[in-house]
Amino acid sequence: MQTGGQPANFILTHPGSMPCVIDNPRRLLYIFCMIESDTTNALQNNDYQDESANDQPQENTTPFAINVSERVKRLPPYLFAELNKLKYEKRRAGADVIDLGMGSPSDPPHTLITDKLIEVVKNPKLHAYSHARGIPQLRREVAVRYQKYYGVQLNHETETIVCIGSKEGLSHMCLALLGAGDTAIVPAPHFPAHLHAVMLASANALVLDVTKPEKLLSNIASTCQHIYPKPKVVIVNYPHNPTTTVVEPEFYVDLVKLAKRYGFMVISDMAYGDVCFDNYRAPSFLAAPGALDVGVETTTMSKGYNMAGWRIGYCSGNAEIVRALATVKTYYDYGVFTALQICAITAIRHADKAVEAQAKIYQKRRDVLCSGLERLGWEVVKPKASMFVWQKIPAEWQKKMSTFDFAMKLLREADVVVSPGSAFGESGEGYMRMALVEKEDRLRQAVRHIKKALK
């Protein structure tokens, strides 16, 4: 062995003797062999047998401690655990539980997509590791889609990357952009991943109300003026989960101006951009002038295409931010299964009509659920987008119990699961989120059960 052109020295120590320096690796190997031989002979001759039982090592009775990282300790307890436990218990007991809690699409993808999967999964060449950035053909289709729907020109080589769903993309983006001492502005109420991704990156989260977009812009400006260091990242999410709040294109124009004035980066989570109602069309952050200079946008195929379990999304925008995300992903994963990426290409190219049809399905479900709640005498605001109804709990029940207890009451007595607003932060207290994932008849049934339980 050579170290800096000189022979390496080894320091050998043994209990009861002085350390000695060995400057020849062959001599070191010889000594190790002699030690092993002497030890074997000594054991055979019982030379190491203890003379007293008191000298035997004592068993350590202290429980072994698992000390997890501080970033994991910072995460809050999972609020849905008790709710899910009761749901599973009721279903095991045979109860017909109507689950409006989780926003997981219950409708299948278009047959074009599933047929393509059956075809390509048989190709033996597609079962190797994929590309961490995503195959070029899919990234090209993402760029084409942005040009078609939003008028945004993207370089698919440098400004798009395929993610394992938008949640993974956003989470790893936070690792790429944030660290200890950094601050990110997060929506309030918040989709849990928006807050927890910042916490897992060891950064600080500052939550700002997003239900009044114009006020949010002024609050961002005020925050940047009065805190030091200034926020490094601003996360926005429109159409918003859970409140269903939407914005117009002018919002992003002003947000980009603020980003350039105060020097923060923008992550726009547009997971529900494909699910819009009443002729509303969700704008893209990237369509705002100068957006490519300051940020990126994550989108997903989970909602409009009903491909939630396929775990395919993408992140597009500023090339340097995309490169940083690609660097992190290279260390964490090998990308999405290539066969699924080919199916995603088929979906983007040929299933636009299916996406439009799915939005109309959600709109009908929205109308059924909102009409039913209105008949109960509840104050209802119909959402313009997303797959949720953000429903204010009647004042009489807010006086009696917390939002979480109200959700537990509906599950116990109505067999209906809803997400308590408090699961999305303190500003969600007094509300519940109801997902439009059940068919219309089931939604009517849910309203009847709620009415009966609250008599």
N, C-alpha and C positions, 0 to 999 in steps of 0.2 A: 504494500500500500504506500502511495506517495502523497504527501500533503505539502503543497507549495513547492514541489520539487525536492523535498527532504523526506527521509524515511520517517514514518509515523511512530511515535512512542506510545506504549500502552502501560497503564498503571495497574498493577495487580495488588490487591489487598487480601489479607486473610486474618481472621480473628486471632489476636494474641501475637501478631507479628507486625513488623514495620512494612509500609508500602514499598514495593520495588518497581523500578522502571524497566520495562522489557522493550528493547529497540528492534527486535527481530520477530516478525510474525510467525516464522517457523518454530522458533523457540517457545513462543506463547502457546502454539498448538500442542507442542510436546508437553508443556507444563500442565495444560488442561487434561491431556490424556493421562498423565501420571496421577493427577488429583483424582480423576474418575476411577482409576484402577485402585488407588489406595483406599478411596471411600468404599468401593465394593468389597475389598478384602476386610476392611474394618467392620462392615455390617455383617459379613459372614462369620466373623470371629466374635461378634457381640461386643466389640471394643467400645461402642457408643451406647451400650445399655445403661440407662439411668440407675443409680444405686438407691434412689429415694423416690417414692411416689410424689412427694411434695415438689420435686423438680419438674413434674409433668406440666406441660402448658395447660392453662385453665381455659375452659370454653368461654367464649365471649357471649354473654346472655343479653347484651344490648341489641335491640332490633336494628337491622341495617337501615340507614337513613338514605332516602332518595331525595336529593336536593336538586330540584329542577331549576331552570334558568329564571332570572328575574323577569324576562319578557313574558314568560308563561304565567308567572305569579301575578303579573299586572292585569291579566285578563279577568273580567268579571265572571261570576257564576252564570251558568247557562239557564236562562229564565224559563225555557220551554221544557226543561227536564220533567218537572212535576206534571205539567199538562200532558206531555207525551206518555208518561207512565200511566196516567189514568185512562188515556185514550186506548192504549194497548190492552189494559186490563178489561175495559168495557167490551172491546172487540173479541177478546178471548172468551168472554162470558156470553157472547152471541148478540150483543147490542149492534143495531144498525147505525153506526156513527157517520154523520155527514161532516167531512173534513174540509173546512174552508180556511184552514190555518196556513198551510204552506203553499206558496205560489209555484207549484210544480205542475206543468201542463199535463192534462189527462187525455188529451186527444193525440192520435198517432201522427207521425210525419206523412207526407204525401207518398203514395205508392211508388212514384218515380224514384224517390230517395231510397226507400227500403229495397226496391228491386235492384237498384244499382249496387247496394251493399251486398246482396246475395250474389251478384255477378262478380264483383271485384275481389271479394274476400277469398275466392278460390284461386286467385293468382298468387303463386308461391313467392314471387319476387317482392310482394308488398308487405311481407311479415318481418322484415328486418327493421332495425332502428330507423326512425324517420328523422326529419330535419328539425332542429330546435326552433328555427324561425318559421317552419311551415314550408310545404312544397311551393315552388315558384308559381305553379299554375293557379293555386288557390289564392295566393297573395295578389296575383294579377286580377283575378275575378273580384276580389275585395276592392281594388282600385277602380275597376270598371263600374262597380255598383255605386261607389261614392260619386263618380262622375255622373252617372245616370240619374241618381236621386237628389243629389245635393250640389252638383256643379263643382265638386272639389277634385282637383287634379293631384294625384298621388303617384310618387315613384314607388312601384311595388317592391323594388329591390331594397330600398332604404327606408321607406316610410310606412310599411305595413309589416305586421308579424302575426302569426297564428298563435292563439292561446288555448289553454285547456279550460274554455269558458271564460267569460269576462271577469269573473271573480278571481280566478287565478292570475289573470293578466294584471288586474289592479293591485292585487296583493304583492306580487313580485315587483311591480312598478314601484311600490312604496319602499321595498328593500333596495331598489336601484337608486332612488332619489333621496331617501331620508335616513337619518341616523340620530344618535344621541345628541340632544341639544337642539335639534331641528323642530319646527312647529308646522303642522298642517291644519288648515281650516277644513272642517268636516260638516256635512249637512246635519241639521237637527229638525225633526226626528231623523235618525240615521238607520240605514240598512246596516246590520251589525258588521259586515265585512269592511265597510268604509272606515269605521272607527278602529276595529281590531287590527286591520292591516297596518295602520299607523302605529298602534301600540306594539305590534310584533316587530316593527322596524326600530323599536326603542326610541321613537320620536314622541313629541307631545301633540295632543289633539285639542284644538279649540273649536267647539261646536257653535254654529250660528244657525238661527232659524231660517229655513228656506221656503216657507209657505207663502211669503210675500217677496217675490224676486227682486223688486225694485229696492225694497228695504235691505235685502241681503247685499246688494251692491254697495249701498252706502255704509253698511256695517263692515264689509270687507275693507273699504277705504279707510274707515275710522280705525279699524284694528291695525292696519299697516302703518298708520300715522302715530299710533300711541304705544305700540309694544316693540321691544327690542330683544333679540333680533326679530326682524320682520318674518312673517310666515313664508316658508319656502315653497309650499305647495297649497293649492286650493282645489278641493274635490267638489265637483258639482254633479248632480244626478237628476236629469229631467228627460222624460217624465219621471217624477219622483216616486221612489218606493221608500216609505209606505203611503205618503199623503196624497199621491196622484197629482200633485201640483205640476203645471206645465208652464213653459215660457214661449215667447215669440223670438224671432231671429235677432231683434234689437238687443235682447239681453246679452247675447254672446258678443255682440259688437262692443258693448260697454265693458264686458268682462275682460276682453282682450286689451282694451285701452288701460284698464286698471293693472293688468298683469305687466304691461310694458312700463307703466309709471312706477310701480313699486317692486318690480323684479321677481315676482313669484311665477312658478309654473302651474299649469292647469291640467288636471285629469278630469275629463268628462266621461261619466258612466252613462251610456245611452242604451241600457239593456232593454228598455221598453219602447224604443223608437218605432218598432214595427206594429205596435198595438195601439192604434188611435181611433177615435170615434167622432161621429158628427162632423165629418169633413175636416177635422183638425189634423194637421200634419206636423209632427215633431221636427223642429229644425236641428241641424247638426252644428255642434260647436266649430267644427273644422271649416264650415262655410263662411264664418266671420272673417273679414279682412285681417290678415296678420296672425290668424290662429296657429298656423303651422310654425310660427316663430316661437310660440310660448307654451305649446302643450300638445296633448294627445287625446284620443277618444277611444274608449273600449266599447265594443258591441258584441252581440252574441246571437247564435242561431237557436237558442233554447226556447224563446217565446214565440215569435212569429212562425218559425219553421217546425215547432214542436220537437226539437232535437235536444231537450234538456239533458237526458242521460248520455248523449253522445259526447258531451263536453267539448264543444267547439265554439270558440269566439275569436275575436281579433282585436288588435290594437293598432291604430293608425295615427299618423301625425308627425310631429317633429322628429327628424332623422336621428338626432343625437340622443333623444329620450328613448326612441325605439331601439337604438343600438345598446343603450344601457340595460334595457329590459332583456334584450337578446343575450347579453353577457350573463345576467343572473340566471336566465332560463337554461343556458348552456351548462351551468353547474348543477341544476336541479332536475332537468328532465330531457328526454329525447324527442319531445314534441308529441303531437296527436298521431295515433295510428293512421298510416298513410291511406288505408282503404276508407276510413271515415272522412279524410280530407277530400278524397275523390268524390264521395257522396255529397260533401258540402259544395263542391263545384257544380254538381248536377242541380242541387237545390237553388243556388244563386242564379244559375242560367235559366232554369225551366220552371221553378215553383213560385214565381212572384204572385200568380193568381191565387195560389193556395194560401199565401201569406195574407192577401187581402180578404179572402174568404174566412180565414181564422179570426181576423179582427172583427168581422161582422158577427161571428159566433159569440165572441166576448161581449160585443155591444148588446146583443139580444139578452145575454145572461145578465149584464149590468141592468138593463131595463126591468127585467123580471125581479131581480133582487131589490132594486131601489123602489120599485112600485110596491112591493110587499112590505118593505120597512116603512114607507110612507103611510100605508094603511094601518100600521101599528101606532101611528101618530108621531113617528120619529122625525127629527129634522135631518133631511137627506140632501147631500150635494152630489150630483151625478159627475163622475170623473170623465174627463175628455180623453184620457189615455191610461195605459197600464192594464193589468189584469186584476185590479183590486178595487174595492170600495172602502174608503177610509171613513168609518162611521162614528159619529159622536154618540157616546152612551147617554141615554136620557138622564136629565138632571136628578130626578128622584132616585135613580140607582147610584149615581155618583156620590150622593149624600150618604148612602148606606154602606158602600164597600169600595175597595180599590178596583182599578181596571183589571188587575190580574184575578182578583176574587170573582169579578163579574164573569170573566172568561171561564173560570172553573165552574161557576154556577151553570152556565149554558151547557158545558160538557156533561156535568153530573145530571142535570134535570131535563135538558133538551136533546142530548146526544148530538150536539153541534159544536164543532171545534172552530174557534176564531183565534186570531193572534192578538193578545193584549197590547195596547199601544205602548205600555211601559217597557215592553221588550225592545223598543226602538229609542229608548232614552226617556229622560224625565219629561220632555216636552210632548211625549206621546200619551201621557196620563190623561184619562178621560175619553180615550178613543179605542176603537178596535179595528183591526184590518181583516177584511173578508175577501178571500181569493175567489175569483170567478172560474173555478176549475171543475165545478159540478154542472151537470146538465140542468136545463131549465126546470124540469119537474122536481128534481132534487132540491133546487133552490127554493121553490115554492114550499116544499115539505119542510125545509129548514126554517122558513119564516113561521110556519104553523107551529112547529115545535117550540120556537122561541116565544111566541105569543102565549102558548100554554104554560111554559115554565115561569113566565113573568106575571102571570095573573095575580 
